Amino acid sequence: MEILKIKKLADHQFQQINKLWNDEYPVKLKDRFGLLLDGVEKYNHYIIEQENKIVAWAVDFEKDNELRFSIIVANTHQGKGLGSLLLNRLKADLGEFYGWVIDHNYDLKHDGTYYHSPLNFYLKNGFEVMEQNRLDTEMIKAVKVKYCCQVFAVTERFILREILPSDVDGLFELDADPAVHRYLGNNPVKNKSQILEVINFIRQQYIDNGIGRWAIIDKKTNDFIGWTGLKLVTELTNNHINYYDLGYRIIKK
């Protein structure tokens, strides 16, 4: 689905997003969308439309010397991957960025239903929760989140990004499969602790050598489907040492 990136909202776009804001956030935050960018000079809006109606929106902006974001998906389109689609675009465009997640449940929304915290959605998408940065007032309870994953390349279908500790389940599914290891010594991993060691090794290579394996992420589903990229081999292997190995592994399904 196409994402429209624009610098400034037209009046009708502002009104549509303001309605999304009022529909999806608790009543006590009604009509506060306009305050989000108050005093901000540099920002970009990301819009997904269906039948000329905005169904999902995000924004990036600079505030207090850091890049921040906000995102809303219409209730009728939640669960369809639009939120992940917008976050993947922000990851590709920004690298490291921050946001405040409204983190409380059961406040009434405009339609009489209850608001539920989306914090698990951000955790699934690789964000770090900064528990030391919380707001707790009568009007709002929120926690700051951070995304600092480096995106190396973006293709039509995939995002190639650094491997994260949260990729442990996907990597275990990959490397526990005997078929994947058929030509790799027939030694699939037995438990996730082995995978965590691999992740730590890869992330250390980012630091020590500036290279490493990259996670391959499906843009539509945000699923981990495998890895590709470089590894510096410092042990004698096939009569070679201190060379860069280019490799890939893909989950069979």
DRENMARMI-925791 format. One record per residue (C-alpha): residue number from 1; y, z, x. Coordinates in pm, 1 decimal. Layout:
> NUM | Y | Z | X
...
This chain:
> 1 | 0.0 | 0.0 | 0.0
> 2 | 341.3 | -95.4 | 136.2
> 3 | 581.2 | 170.4 | 260.4
> 4 | 949.8 | 84.6 | 237.8
> 5 | 1157.9 | 249.4 | 510.2
> 6 | 1530.8 | 269.8 | 439.1
> 7 | 1831.5 | 455.9 | 575.8
> 8 | 2006.0 | 533.8 | 249.1
> 9 | 1895.1 | 578.4 | -110.1
> 10 | 2049.1 | 383.4 | -394.2
> 11 | 2161.5 | 592.6 | -691.8
> 12 | 1858.5 | 500.5 | -903.0
> 13 | 1624.8 | 587.3 | -613.4
> 14 | 1794.5 | 924.8 | -567.9
> 15 | 1751.4 | 999.8 | -937.4
> 16 | 1382.3 | 905.5 | -930.7
> 17 | 1312.1 | 1124.7 | -628.7
> 18 | 1512.8 | 1409.9 | -776.1
> 19 | 1289.6 | 1384.9 | -1083.6
> 20 | 978.1 | 1391.5 | -862.5
> 21 | 1119.1 | 1701.5 | -694.7
> 22 | 1187.9 | 1875.2 | -1026.0
> 23 | 845.6 | 1779.4 | -1164.8
> 24 | 640.0 | 1888.3 | -864.9
> 25 | 821.0 | 2202.5 | -744.1
> 26 | 866.8 | 2535.3 | -930.6
> 27 | 1142.7 | 2549.9 | -1189.5
> 28 | 1343.0 | 2790.2 | -971.8
> 29 | 1394.7 | 2504.7 | -721.3
> 30 | 1521.8 | 2259.4 | -982.6
> 31 | 1792.0 | 2014.3 | -869.2
> 32 | 1787.6 | 2138.9 | -509.2
> 33 | 1665.1 | 1807.2 | -370.7
> 34 | 2020.7 | 1702.1 | -290.1
> 35 | 2061.1 | 2006.7 | -65.9
> 36 | 1771.8 | 1903.8 | 160.2
> 37 | 1984.7 | 1664.2 | 364.4
> 38 | 2312.5 | 1849.8 | 328.1
> 39 | 2499.6 | 1814.7 | 657.3
> 40 | 2235.0 | 1581.9 | 804.1
> 41 | 2359.1 | 1254.7 | 953.5
> 42 | 2042.4 | 1085.4 | 1084.6
> 43 | 1749.9 | 1034.1 | 850.5
> 44 | 1502.9 | 776.7 | 719.4
> 45 | 1344.8 | 756.2 | 376.2
> 46 | 989.7 | 628.8 | 322.2
> 47 | 915.2 | 505.9 | -29.0
> 48 | 601.0 | 388.3 | -206.1
> 49 | 663.4 | 212.3 | -536.1
> 50 | 438.4 | 100.7 | -816.8
> 51 | 577.0 | -122.8 | -1090.1
> 52 | 928.6 | -63.4 | -952.0
> 53 | 887.9 | 312.6 | -986.2
> 54 | 878.3 | 552.9 | -690.5
> 55 | 543.6 | 735.2 | -687.7
> 56 | 560.9 | 884.7 | -337.0
> 57 | 844.3 | 962.5 | -96.7
> 58 | 900.3 | 1113.8 | 244.7
> 59 | 1198.3 | 1163.4 | 472.2
> 60 | 1248.2 | 1237.7 | 839.7
> 61 | 1568.7 | 1391.5 | 970.5
> 62 | 1718.1 | 1578.5 | 1263.3
> 63 | 1819.4 | 1939.3 | 1212.8
> 64 | 1859.9 | 2231.7 | 1454.2
> 65 | 1756.1 | 2009.4 | 1745.2
> 66 | 1419.0 | 1915.2 | 1597.7
> 67 | 1273.1 | 1637.2 | 1384.8
> 68 | 1181.9 | 1752.6 | 1035.4
> 69 | 1024.1 | 1598.9 | 729.8
> 70 | 969.0 | 1645.2 | 359.7
> 71 | 723.1 | 1468.2 | 131.1
> 72 | 650.8 | 1444.6 | -243.0
> 73 | 377.5 | 1257.9 | -430.1
> 74 | 392.5 | 1220.9 | -807.8
> 75 | 130.5 | 1428.1 | -987.3
> 76 | -13.5 | 1110.7 | -1144.2
> 77 | -83.6 | 970.0 | -797.2
> 78 | -207.4 | 1275.8 | -611.0
> 79 | -556.7 | 1246.9 | -468.0
> 80 | -516.3 | 873.9 | -404.9
> 81 | -432.4 | 900.4 | -35.2
> 82 | -58.1 | 835.2 | -64.8
> 83 | 34.9 | 1165.0 | 98.8
> 84 | -188.6 | 1092.3 | 397.5
> 85 | -51.7 | 739.1 | 411.2
> 86 | 304.6 | 869.4 | 439.2
> 87 | 207.9 | 1134.9 | 693.5
> 88 | 30.5 | 875.0 | 905.7
> 89 | 349.3 | 669.1 | 907.8
> 90 | 551.4 | 974.0 | 1012.7
> 91 | 297.7 | 1051.4 | 1286.2
> 92 | 327.6 | 698.7 | 1417.4
> 93 | 708.0 | 697.1 | 1402.3
> 94 | 787.1 | 1050.2 | 1517.6
> 95 | 511.7 | 1197.6 | 1732.8
> 96 | 618.2 | 1563.3 | 1707.2
> 97 | 789.3 | 1693.3 | 1393.0
> 98 | 824.8 | 1999.2 | 1172.5
> 99 | 852.0 | 2088.2 | 807.3
> 100 | 865.2 | 2377.4 | 562.5
> 101 | 579.5 | 2404.0 | 313.3
> 102 | 641.7 | 2581.5 | -16.9
> 103 | 355.4 | 2826.7 | 18.1
> 104 | 301.1 | 3026.7 | -297.9
> 105 | 95.1 | 2981.9 | -610.3
> 106 | 136.6 | 3027.2 | -982.8
> 107 | 511.6 | 2976.2 | -1016.4
> 108 | 575.5 | 2771.9 | -1328.1
> 109 | 667.2 | 2406.6 | -1296.1
> 110 | 884.8 | 2202.7 | -1531.4
> 111 | 587.3 | 2095.8 | -1747.7
> 112 | 454.7 | 2449.6 | -1788.9
> 113 | 171.6 | 2412.3 | -1535.2
> 114 | 141.0 | 2622.4 | -1220.9
> 115 | 249.8 | 2521.0 | -872.2
> 116 | -18.2 | 2540.5 | -601.4
> 117 | 45.4 | 2556.3 | -228.5
> 118 | -36.2 | 2228.9 | -44.6
> 119 | -92.2 | 2410.7 | 286.5
> 120 | -459.3 | 2306.9 | 310.5
> 121 | -353.4 | 1943.3 | 280.5
> 122 | -137.8 | 1979.4 | 591.9
> 123 | -411.8 | 2161.6 | 780.0
> 124 | -650.2 | 1875.1 | 701.2
> 125 | -393.8 | 1633.0 | 838.0
> 126 | -372.2 | 1806.9 | 1174.8
> 127 | -68.7 | 2032.4 | 1131.8
> 128 | -29.7 | 2369.1 | 1299.5
> 129 | 87.6 | 2655.7 | 1078.7
> 130 | 360.9 | 2857.2 | 1247.6
> 131 | 291.3 | 3192.3 | 1082.3
> 132 | 576.4 | 3358.0 | 1271.5
> 133 | 818.5 | 3132.5 | 1082.5
> 134 | 804.2 | 3233.9 | 718.3
> 135 | 1059.8 | 3259.0 | 440.8
> 136 | 1001.7 | 3516.2 | 170.2
> 137 | 1278.6 | 3545.3 | -87.1
> 138 | 1292.5 | 3573.7 | -462.4
> 139 | 1358.3 | 3201.7 | -486.1
> 140 | 1126.2 | 3060.3 | -223.9
> 141 | 825.9 | 3144.9 | -10.8
> 142 | 763.3 | 2891.9 | 264.0
> 143 | 598.6 | 2856.1 | 602.7
> 144 | 690.2 | 2624.7 | 885.0
> 145 | 436.5 | 2365.8 | 1001.4
> 146 | 431.4 | 2156.2 | 1315.7
> 147 | 271.7 | 1827.5 | 1408.0
> 148 | 261.1 | 1748.9 | 1777.2
> 149 | -21.3 | 1498.1 | 1800.1
> 150 | 55.6 | 1192.0 | 2008.7
> 151 | -15.9 | 855.7 | 1848.3
> 152 | -108.1 | 594.5 | 2107.0
> 153 | -145.8 | 284.9 | 1890.5
> 154 | -136.7 | 177.1 | 1526.4
> 155 | -323.9 | -123.4 | 1392.4
> 156 | -349.9 | -273.7 | 1045.1
> 157 | -640.4 | -45.4 | 955.7
> 158 | -641.1 | 238.4 | 1207.5
> 159 | -439.9 | 499.4 | 1393.0
> 160 | -542.3 | 575.5 | 1751.2
> 161 | -427.3 | 926.8 | 1828.6
> 162 | -512.4 | 1213.8 | 2056.3
> 163 | -828.1 | 1405.4 | 1974.1
> 164 | -758.0 | 1743.5 | 1810.7
> 165 | -963.9 | 2063.0 | 1774.9
> 166 | -974.8 | 1987.5 | 1400.8
> 167 | -1182.1 | 1675.4 | 1479.0
> 168 | -1484.6 | 1892.2 | 1555.8
> 169 | -1671.3 | 1802.3 | 1234.9
> 170 | -1623.6 | 1428.9 | 1279.3
> 171 | -1722.3 | 1440.8 | 1645.0
> 172 | -2031.4 | 1643.9 | 1561.6
> 173 | -2137.5 | 1392.6 | 1297.3
> 174 | -2092.0 | 1119.9 | 1558.5
> 175 | -2265.3 | 1278.4 | 1856.2
> 176 | -2545.4 | 1452.8 | 1667.4
> 177 | -2676.5 | 1112.6 | 1557.8
> 178 | -2971.8 | 1001.3 | 1778.3
> 179 | -2886.4 | 636.6 | 1707.3
> 180 | -2545.2 | 681.0 | 1870.0
> 181 | -2711.9 | 819.0 | 2183.7
> 182 | -2986.8 | 558.5 | 2204.8
> 183 | -2835.1 | 404.7 | 2517.8
> 184 | -2661.5 | 721.1 | 2637.4
> 185 | -2964.7 | 912.1 | 2760.9
> 186 | -3109.7 | 1000.4 | 2419.4
> 187 | -2947.0 | 1342.9 | 2428.1
> 188 | -2751.3 | 1401.2 | 2104.5
> 189 | -2559.7 | 1727.5 | 2074.2
> 190 | -2724.6 | 2020.7 | 1899.2
> 191 | -2429.5 | 2233.3 | 1785.9
> 192 | -2053.6 | 2232.1 | 1739.5
> 193 | -1990.5 | 2457.9 | 2036.8
> 194 | -2093.1 | 2163.3 | 2255.8
> 195 | -1838.5 | 1948.2 | 2073.7
> 196 | -1563.1 | 2204.2 | 2128.2
> 197 | -1633.6 | 2187.4 | 2501.5
> 198 | -1599.3 | 1809.5 | 2487.0
> 199 | -1269.7 | 1838.2 | 2298.4
> 200 | -1133.8 | 2083.4 | 2555.4
> 201 | -1237.5 | 1848.2 | 2837.2
> 202 | -1066.6 | 1551.4 | 2673.1
> 203 | -747.1 | 1741.8 | 2602.9
> 204 | -740.5 | 1865.9 | 2961.8
> 205 | -763.3 | 1504.2 | 3076.4
> 206 | -449.0 | 1431.5 | 2876.9
> 207 | -273.7 | 1697.8 | 3081.5
> 208 | -427.5 | 1628.2 | 3422.9
> 209 | -450.6 | 1248.5 | 3417.1
> 210 | -228.2 | 1128.4 | 3135.4
> 211 | -523.2 | 947.5 | 2974.7
> 212 | -829.4 | 1031.6 | 2768.0
> 213 | -1036.9 | 933.4 | 2469.5
> 214 | -847.8 | 857.2 | 2149.1
> 215 | -955.9 | 941.4 | 1796.4
> 216 | -990.4 | 644.2 | 1562.1
> 217 | -851.4 | 740.0 | 1220.6
> 218 | -885.3 | 532.1 | 903.9
> 219 | -531.7 | 489.1 | 769.0
> 220 | -642.1 | 479.4 | 404.8
> 221 | -863.5 | 788.6 | 402.7
> 222 | -741.9 | 981.1 | 708.7
> 223 | -1109.5 | 1010.7 | 808.2
> 224 | -1223.6 | 1039.5 | 1169.7
> 225 | -1454.3 | 742.5 | 1231.0
> 226 | -1503.2 | 752.7 | 1607.5
> 227 | -1322.5 | 736.2 | 1939.7
> 228 | -1216.9 | 490.6 | 2204.0
> 229 | -1012.7 | 497.7 | 2522.9
> 230 | -1030.4 | 591.8 | 2888.3
> 231 | -1196.3 | 868.6 | 3087.2
> 232 | -1151.2 | 937.4 | 3457.6
> 233 | -1501.5 | 976.5 | 3604.6
> 234 | -1494.3 | 1198.4 | 3913.6
> 235 | -1870.3 | 1238.0 | 3959.9
> 236 | -2096.5 | 979.8 | 4120.8
> 237 | -2229.1 | 758.9 | 3842.5
> 238 | -2418.5 | 432.6 | 3897.0
> 239 | -2305.0 | 437.9 | 4261.0
> 240 | -1938.9 | 461.3 | 4160.4
> 241 | -1693.6 | 750.8 | 4169.3
> 242 | -1328.5 | 813.5 | 4076.1
> 243 | -1300.9 | 525.0 | 3832.6
> 244 | -1173.5 | 476.6 | 3479.5
> 245 | -1439.4 | 431.7 | 3214.6
> 246 | -1345.2 | 240.5 | 2898.2
> 247 | -1567.8 | 338.0 | 2608.6
> 248 | -1607.8 | 378.9 | 2235.8
> 249 | -1836.2 | 541.4 | 1981.2
> 250 | -1830.6 | 483.2 | 1606.3
> 251 | -1991.7 | 688.8 | 1328.5
> 252 | -2281.4 | 481.2 | 1198.6
> 253 | -2186.3 | 487.7 | 830.1
